[in-house]
């Protein structure tokens, strides 16, 4: 019954990704699994294009 919706953002930068690969791995895991679980808590799934774009950016920054 919540009357509005807004995106949920996660932020990092290339320096953090370069120093701590576990951050990139966590974000990649999150992006790959979020839509499978998010409905259970009442949120709407993220658009596939947005998830893929974010996953591509993390992969590029981490060198996956």
Secondary structure, 3 states (H helix, E strand, C coil): CCCCCCCCCCCCCHHHHHHCHHHHHHHHHHHHHHHHHHHHHCCCCCCHHHHHHHHHHHHHHHCC
